[in-house]
């Protein structure tokens, strides 16, 4: 009998849990795949908030408290930042983590996060991304394959409606990353080799936080495989979750 495993997927900036909706039905029956939307990112309701990073970790702890183990926590993009903060306070609540193309390690070197802190730049950026005129161009950059038009509309409109988008560039900086303590939880760093938003060299500094960690670079993936390669994504995440829950990785 297959072991039941809970996977909790945390989305990145400008979106919500819906980013995993195309892949969610493709997971096998033994996977309890959960994709919550964090406060400030819900496009269907106004959730004005001034959450600190610690408050986001408390929100996640409350969400996880009744979930049946083994429990694998996964973060994509900015979602990985929330996972790292959560692990500073509640590492005992999860059996392993999957950190997929996450931000944070090189914020002192990357130009984009610095520019986004300037007045109105982040607001302007998210509205350019969301605008119907620019969507076709940005869609070709974001996604490797043609995706459902209705889903594409939801994806881009979420940027304009995301209350927390601008705040994230001020809440997370290099001093936050440098303050992180070592984390006693097995971790897999999952990356797409073709990811143009966050390069695989981001992993190097992040690995220092985990004594048990493993890299998995997928040759054909870009930044959003849960959207443009959902079948491949569900297979890979299931494989990683099974290995983490069984402690069967040869960590290095």
Order of alpha helices (4+ residues) and beta strands (2+ residues): beta-alpha-beta-alpha-beta-alpha-beta-alpha-alpha-alpha-alpha-alpha-alpha-beta-alpha-beta-alpha-alpha
